[in-house]
Structures are given as C-alpha cells and as structure tokens.
C-alpha cells in the first residue's frame, strides 16, 4: 500500500517519500516479528490448558447486531454507503490548504523604501521600525540590517540595494498569541512608516499566496498586474499584497544618434562599452589585479557616485573612434533623465510578474477561490495569462499526487489479495471498508476546524492500510471456518466476528491512543502534525465500527450473488437440449410361413 507513495514525484513527493519508505519498512519488520518472534514467544509463555472463555456483555450485543446485519445485508450496506456520501458532502465545508501554518518563534520582515532613497534613509527607517517592534510584549529582540547584498553586474562584484532593510524578530517561547496574530500586530505597527513597503519573508510553504501573470506585451502585462494587485488588496483574508513589478527607478538614458555616430566612426557597441566601464567597471577578467601574498584583488575603476547621476558630466565622457582619437559622448548620443524597471523577469521567453500576499494563517484554498473570482482575474487582457506557481501549484500537485497514490495503492492491495485468496470477489469485500475511513476523518477535521492539508492526507493513507487489515482478519477467518471446520456460511461469519472483534478493537484503541499526543499538539511542531492525528483518530473510530458490521454483510451479499451467478449459469447450460444420439437402424429378420410379427 505504501510503496507507490514512495515514488511520488515533485515537491509533494519530498514530503511523502520518507513516509512511504518508513511505513513500508515498518510493515515488513512487523511481518517478520509476527511470523517468527511471536510464535516462539507464544510457545514458551502460553502453556497449560486453555481457560474457558465466555462472551462478554458487549460482545454478545455486538453479535446481535451482526445477526441483524446478516439478515438485512442490503440495508446495512445502504447505511454504510449513505454515511460515506454524507462524509463527501462535508468536504466542501472543510477548508483546504497545502500545509498548516507553523507557530514558530522567529519572523523575518522585509522593508522597501521609495526609489531614490539613500542608505542613511534606510538605516533611519530600520532603527525606527526596530523601536516600534520592541514595544510588543512578546518580542524579545530585533536584529535590523540596512541594505541587502546581492550579486553585482558586469564587474562581478557584490553591491547592495540601499533601499531595502531586513528585520529578524525573535518572539518569546511562552506566549499567548500565535505567530499569525503576532504577524498581524507587527504589520499594523510598521504600516505607520510613510512610504515603506512591508512584507514577511516566507519561512515555510503555505504562508503565502502567489499569482504569476505572464505575457509578451509588457504594457498590457503591467496594466493587468496593477489591476489584479489593486483588487487583491480587498480580499478579506489576504494582507501585504505586493508584486515583483519593480518600481520605476530613476536612470540616465543614453540614446545613440546613428547618423552622427557613423560620421565620426563610432559604433553603438563602443558607446555602450564606454558607458559601462565608466559607470559599472570592466569585466572581471579584464580588471587589473592587486597582488597579495595569498590572493589577488581586482581593481575596478569607475566614476564617482555623484557623477553617475550628473548627465552633464557624463556627456563629457570620451568615446573611442575608429577614425583615431576619441569624441565626447554628447557628440554621438542624446543624454537625458528617465526612469525604468531595474529587473525584468522572464519565464518561457515571456515576461512575468509575480503577485504575492500573506495568508496570515488562513487556508490557501478559500483565499485562492476568492482571488479567482475577482473581475480582473476573470477578464485578463488578450495575451496575458495566469501561470501556476508557488503554493497554489504545489497544492494542485498535492491533490493529484494523492489521488494517483491512493489509486495505485488500492490496485496493489487488490492484486496481492487476489493472489492470496485466489478469488476475484473476496478482495472487493475487503477493500469495501476503505471508503469508510473517510467518514470519520472528514467529520473529525470539520468538527475540529483543521484544514484538509498535506498531513491530513498522510493520515488518510495510513487509514487505508488499517481498515484493510481489519477486514482481512474477519474475511480470512470466515473462509477458514467454512473450508477447514465445515461450518455453514452464517456460522463461519458469526464465529469470525466473535473471535476477531477483540483484536480489531485492540489495535484500533492502541493506534488511537498513540495518536492522541499528536492530535492535542503535545509533540514537536504540533500545528503541523495535529491534523494528521485528528484525521487518523476519527477515521479509526468510524471505520472500525462500520467495518465490523458492513464487512460481514458485504461478505454474505457477495456470496449470495456468486451462488446466484453459478446457479444461473448452471440452469442456462441445462436448458439447452443435448445433441441426439444416432442409433443405427437394422432391418428385421425375415419371417417364416408360420411366424407372427412381434
């Protein structure tokens, strides 16, 4: 059952792969213990004559229910089917998300100032933001860093974006509010800073909603992204909506004049290279080196910081000419002030803009459904489309991968049972208990308020194996009673239910008790594992209770159907007349004169 889960591809497969291999290895070793160690221990400890055993009160009551289920198998299975359909009706009422929000003790906040801000302005804003956050009672310390380091351009050196600052907030371990409530408080305090963008850095999957717009026309794409971003700010459970459409940065635009450049023997490549070397520096391999005993330091020569923003000074820069000598830049190009994007993102040779919003602990599914209903999303311009990305894409892959893994696991179980029972119908009876797991799992998630997420789906996979095991205990013992002990079908089922109900309930209680600490978030990373424990406990209760009645009824009904099928085939073969036997006819012997005809 768990082997197909171990081969799930993609990002979701990284979560399921360890679970699949661990569960498969655990089941293998439990089989070895049950077949080798347990019989050896039983031979040493289970000595003496067996003590007389009488049915307890609850077992006698359960056998009465089994008798009623065997008398009315169709009604019993109809009730089980109705409960399963009711559980499916609960699925739209359960919020869905990729992974549940975590309750960590740290948060990272990104501050972005308006274009043209200097490093001193960023440092002042970061200091003010730090003072605002330290006023929160749950905050222990705040580490602020002004200017984010990123890779350099042509020169290969590192340069900083002086407009950005990063705050690392450390919260107290023991606090009344969770991380999501604290993030809302942090955002409300930092929004008091004028002209500053505030965004939380995603620390784990499931904390942000990402919407990626792609298109070939940059103007239409920017217009569509602006409309979508504006309407997404009005979504109730979404905050901190920002886009990767960079703010227009002030820049100096150099437009070559082809006619004048051709007359003076200056090419466009020469103009671009001269501007690049003067403002950014030459390529790293062409830079002179300062030789030290253990390393070499490249020396990058460029104009001063003040000259980069002075168009009049840049106009005096000399550009080499092929006719010999050099000419000023103003002689071959027009220089003016302008603005433009600093970064252009592309995917599949198309420009794309990513719009992100913080979920603040809310489930991804309902928020994504509200975003998809926005008029700007429904009526995108021609040539602009939405690409799957981020947690939304991972959530879609999660549901698809879970469905394929469940289907492959059920087929593998059916093939194994087909070989063991040498029957095509008995595995269907056993697998009939698998849908009954969803009754309690979905009901428990709905009552507890947890979302249908990755850990809850892992719990559903675990439930399929447990429910199949419970059904095998009953069906296999019923077959043994009919085959080896000569019992009738009814007596064999009753005997199987009497002797197998106790181990089924014991395993259910043991597994449910082991899941209680997880369901009550007593283990590490409780917010992530709690949906798993809740779904497993709910599914165990309903699948055990319903399978103890539905499996005997299904076994009886399937046996009646097979008996009818064999009888119908037998009657069909008997109704056809056998071919007539050809008997040779011989002429009677000749009579004598005194003989009579016989």
N, C-alpha and C positions, 0 to 999 in steps of 0.2 A: 504493500500500500504506500509506503513512504519512499520507495526507490524512485518513482517518477518525479517526486517533489525535488529530489536532489539534483535533477538535471534541468530545472527551470532556468531559462536564460535571462540576461539583462540585469538591471539594478534590483528588481524584485527577487531574482534568483539568488542574489547575495544574501538576502535575509532567509530564504527558505532552504538554501543548500546545506547549511550546517544543521538545521533542524531535521532535514530528511536523512542525512547520513547518521546523525546521532540516534534518531528513533529507529532506523533500520538496524544499526549495530546493537542497540539495547534489546530489541525484539529477538535478534539472533542469539544473544547470550542468554536471554531468559528461556529460549527454547532449549538450549544446551543444559541449563540448570534443571528445567522441568523433566527432561528425558534422562539425565544422568545422575545429578546430585540428589534430587528429590526422591526418586525410588530407593536410592541407597540409604538415605536417612530414614525413610519410612520403614525399611526392612529392619532397622535397629531399634527404632523407638515405638513403632506400632506393633506391640507384642500382646499376646493374650487373646482371649475370646472377645469377639465384638459385643459391646453392650447393647441391650435392646434400646431401640430408638422409637419414640412416638412423635407424631406430628404435633408441632406447637399450634397455638391458637391462631397465630397469623398465617401459618402455612395452610391450616385447614380452611381458613377463609379464602386464601388465595386459590386453593384447588377448587373451591366452589365457583369462583369467578372463571377459572379455566373451563370448568364444565359448562358454564353458561356461554362462554366464547366458542366452545366446540359445537354447541347446539345451534348457535347463530353465527357462523363464521362470516357471512356476508355483512351482517350488521356490525360486527366487531371491526372488520377491515374498513367499512364505510366510516365509522367513527374515527379510526386512525387516519384515514385519508382526509377527513374534514378538519382534523386538528392540524395536519400538515398544510392544508390550503390556508387555514387561518394564520399559521405562522408566516406563510409567504405574504399574506396581506399586511403583516407588521413590518415587512422590510422597507416599504416607502416611508414609514414613520420613524425609522431609525436613521439618524444622521450618518453619513459616510465620509471617511477621510483616509489619507494614506497611512500616517502613523499618528498616534495620540500625542498631544503636546507634552513636553517634558517639564518637570519642575526643578530646574537646575538652580545653582546659586550664583551664576555669573551671566551677564548680558553685555553685548558689545554694541555701542551706538556710534553711528557714522554721522558727522556734521559736515555740511557742504555750504560754503558761503557763496555770495553772488560773484559773477565774473568780474575780474579786476581787483579782487581782494588781495592784500599783501600778507606775508607771513605774520607780521605783527598783529594784524586784524584777526587772523585765525587764532593766534595764541591768546589774545584777549577774550575772544568768544569761548574758547575751550576752558579758560580759567573761570569765566562766569558760569558756564554750564556745570563745571565741577562743583562750584559752591551751591548751585541750585539742587544738585542731586545729593549732596551730603546732608541736606536738610531733611531727607526722607528717613524716618526712624529705622527702617530695615536695612539701610545701606551702611556697610562697614567701611568701605574705602572705594575711591575712584581714581583710576590711572588715566591721565589725559596725554595724548600725543598730537601735536600740531604738525601738519604736513605729512602726507602719506608718500612713501618711497615707491617708485615704480621704475621699470626699465627705461633707459634712455632711448634716444632716437638714433640718428645716423652715427653719432660718435660712439655709441655703445655704452656710455657712462650712465649712471643712475641719476635721476632727477626727481624732485618732489613736486606734488601738486599742493601748492601752498594754500589752496582754498579749502582743503579738507582736513578734518580733525577726527580722531578716534578716541572714544571713551570706553574704558573697560570698567564695568560696575560690578562690585562684589557685594552680594547680599548676605545677610545672616543665615545660618543654617536653620535655626529655630525661629520661625516667623509665622504670623497668622495668615498673611496673604500669599497666594501662589505667584509663580513667575509671571503669568499672564496679567494679573491685576497690577503687579508692580511695573510692568512694561507700560501699561496704560497711564499710570501715575507719572512715570518718567517722561513719556511723550507729552503729557499735558504741561509739565513744568518746562520742558525745553522748547515748546512751541511759543513761549513768551519771547524768545530771542528773535528779533526782527531780521527778516531776510535770510534765514538759515533753514536749510533742508535737514530734516531729522529722519533717519532710517536705522532700523535694527538689523544687524548682520545676522543672516540665517545660521543658527548654530546646529540645526538638525533638520531632517526632512519633515514636511508637514507644518512648518511655521509660516510659510509664505505662499501666496498665490501668484503665479507667473502667467502672463498672457503675452505671446510673441506675435507681433504683426510683421508680415513680410510683403514686399512688393518691389517692382523695378522703378517706379516713378517716385523719386524722393519727396517731391512736393505733396503728392496725394498721400504717401505714407505718413509724412509728418502731420498732415491735417487730420488723417484718421486717428493717429495715435493721440493727438491733442484732444479730440472729441471723446475717445474712449477713456482716456485718463481723467477728463473732467467728470464724466458720468460715473466712473468707478469710485470717485470720492464720495458719491452719495449713497453707496451701498452700506447697509446698516452695520454689518459685522466685519467691515474692512477698514483699515486705517493705514496711514503712512503710504499712500499711493504715489509712486514715483516711476519715472520712465528713464530708459537709457538714452533717450534722445537728448544729447548733451546740450546744455545751454550754449547759446552763441557766444563765442569767445572773441574779444577784440583782437584784431590782427591787422597787419600791414599787407596789402595786396599789391603784388608786382605783376603788371600786365605787359609782356613784351610787345614792341612795335615791329612787326615783321619787315616792313619796308626800310625803316631806319637801320635795323639790325643787319639787314642784308647789305646795305650800302657801306656800312662800317666793318663788315666781315665778322660779325658776332652772331653766334648761333644761340638758339634757345637753351641748349644744354650748357653752354658757357655761362649764361645768365643765372640759371638755376644752381649751378655748381658754385658760382661766386657768392650767391645769396646764402647758400647752405653753409659754406665754410665760414663766412663772416658771422652768422648768427648762431649756428649749432656746432660747427667744427668739422674737421675732415673725418674720413673713415678711420676706424681704429688701427687698421693695418698700415695706414699712411701717416699716422701721427708720430712725431719724434718721441724718443724714449729717454727717460732719466734712469741711468744705470745705477743700481744699488747693489750691495754685495749679494743679496739673496733674491732680488726681484727687479722688474722693470716697471716704471710708472709712466704711462703715456701722458704727453703734454698736449693739451688741447688749447689752441689759440682762437679767440673769438673777440668780438667787440664787447664793450661793457654793457651791463644790464640796461643802463639808461639809453644807450644808443639803439637798442633793439626796438624801442617804441618811438624813436625820432625819425620820421620819414624824410625830413630834410637832410639829416646826417647820412642816412642810408643812400640817398640819391647821389652823394659824392663818392660812393664806393666804386673802385676801378674794376672794370671787366676786361679780360684779355681779348685782343682782337687777332684774327688770323692774318690781317694785313701787317702785323707787327705793332708792338706797343699795347696800349690799353686805352679805354674810353670810360667816362663816368657812366654809372648805371642809368642816370636820368636821360642820357642821350639815346638809349636803345629801349627804354621801358617807361611806362607810366606808373608812378608810385602813389598810392592813396590809402587812407584808413578804411577799414571794413570790419566785417565780422563773419564768423562761420563756425561750423562744428569742429571740435578738436579730434573726435573719434568717430569713425564710420564703421558700423558692424555689418557683416555680410554672412549669409548662410545660403549655400547652394547658388552662389552668384547673384543673390538678391539681398537688397538692403533689408534689415530687420530692426525693429525697435521692441525692446522688452519692457513691459509694464508690470511692476510688482506691487503687491500690497500685503500687509501683515494681517494674519488671521486672528491674532490675539487669543489663541486657544480655541477658536471656533472651528467646527468641522469644515473640511475643504469642500465636500460635495454640495451642501446647500448654498455656500457662498458662490461656488463656481456656477451653479444653476441660476442664481440671481444675476451674475455678470453676463451670462449668455443671453439673458432676456433683455439686456439694455438695447435701446434703439440703435445706438452707434455700432454695436457688435452685430446686430442683425442686418443692418444696411451699410455694409462696408463698401467703399468705392470700388469700381471695377479695377482689377489688377492687384488689389490688396486682400490678403487672406490671413487667417489665423493658423499658426503652426503649433502643434502640440509640444509642450516643453515644461520643464520643471516638475513640480509635484503633481500637476494635473496629468501629465503624460505618464508619470510613474503610477498614479492611481489607476489610470486606464489599463496599463500593463499588469497591475496587480490583479484586477478582476479577471482579465483574460487569462493570465497565467494560472490563477487559482482554479478557474473552470476547466482548463485543459489538464491540470494536475489531478483534479478530482476525477475527471472522466478516465484518464489513464490509470489512476489507482484502482478505480472500481473495475475496470476491464481486467487488470492484472489479478485482482482478487477473484473475479469470476473464472478466469482461466485456471487458476490454482485449484479452486473448489471443484471445477469441472473434472479435473484430473483425479482429485481425491475421492469424490463421491461417485464418479462415473455416471453422472446424471446431469441433464441439462436443466432440469426444473428445480432440484434442491438448492443449487446456488442462488436461484432467483428468490426463493423463500428467505434465505439467509440475508441477502442484500436488501430485502424489503424493509429491514429495520434501519437502514442508513438514513432515509429521509426523516425518520422520527427524531433524529438528533437535532434537526433544525428547529423543532417545535420549542424545546426548552432554551436553546441557545439564543434564538431571536427574541423570545419572550424575556429572558433574563437581561439581555442588552437593552431592550426597550424599557423595562422597569427600572434598571439601574441608571439609565441615562448615558451609558457609554456608546461610542460610535462604532459602526461596522468598519473596522480598520484591519491593518496587517496582523496584529496579534490575535484578534478575534477570529480571523480566517485560519490562523495556525491552530487555534482551538478546535475549529470545525474539522480540520484534517485529523486531529487526534481522536475526535469523537467517532469518526467513521471506523477507525480500527477497533475501538472499544465495543461499539454496537455490533460489529460483525462478529467479534469474539463471543459475545453473549448469545447471539443467535446460533452460532456453531455448537455451543455447549448443549443447547436444547435439541436441535435437529439431529445432531450426531447420536445423542443418547437415545432418541426415539427410534432412529434407524437400527441401532444395536438391539434395542428391545424387541423389535419386530423380527429381525433376522436371526439373532442368536438365542433369544429366550422364548420365541414362539408366541409373543403377546400379540393381541389384536392391535389395530392402529390406535384405537381410543385408549386402551390400557397402556400402550407404549408411550403415548404423549403425556398421559397423566403421571406415569412413573418418571418420565424425563423431567417434567416440571417439578415433581416432588423432590427429586434428588439434585437438580441443577439450579433451583431457585436460590438456595442458600449461597453457593459460590458466586452466582451472578450479583447478588446484593452485597456480598462481602467485598468483591472487587470494586463495585461502584462506590461504596462507602469509603474504602481505602483511598481511591483516587480522588474522590471529592474532598476528603479531609486533607489530602496533600495539596489541593488547590486553594484551600481557604486562606492561607497566608498571602498567596498571590492575589486573590480576589479582594482582600482587605488592604492591599498596598502595604503590607508589612515587609516585603522583601525589597531589595535594592531596585531602584528605578521603578517604583510602584506604579506610576502613572502609565508607563508603557506596558507593563505585564498584567495590570488589573483586568482589562477587557478579556484577555486570554483565560484567566481564572473564572470570571463570571460566565463566559460562554461555555466553558467545559462543565462547570457545576450544573448550570441549567440544562444543558444537553444530556448530561448523565442521568439526571432525575427523570426527565420525560422519556428518554429512550429506553431506560431500564424498565420503567413502569409499563410503557406501552408495548415494548417488545415481549415482555413476559406474557402478555395476552394476545398480541397480534401475531407473533410468530407461530404459536400452536394453531391459531385459526387459519393462518395462511398455509401451514403445512397440511391441515385437513382439507382445506378447499382445493389446494393444488393436487392432492392425492385423489380427491373425488373427480376432478377434471380429467386427470390421467386415466382413471378407471373408466370414465365415460368414453374417453377417446379410444381406449383399447376395445371396449365393447362395441362401439360404433364401427370401428374398423373390422372387428370380427363378424358383426352382422352383415356388413357390406360384402365381405368375402363369401359368407354362407348364402346370401340371397342369389348369387349368380349360379345358374344351373351348371352342373359338371358336364363335360362332354360325354355324349352317348357312347357306350361300349359296343363295338361292332362284333356281332356274333355270326359266324358263317352258317348259312342255311344249307342243309343237305336234303336231297330228295328222299322220300320214304321208300322203304323196300317194296318190291313187287309182291302182291297178294296172290295166294294160290286160289284154286277154284272153290274150296270150302271155307276160306278165311273171311272174317268180317273186319270191317275198318275199325281201328282202335278209337 
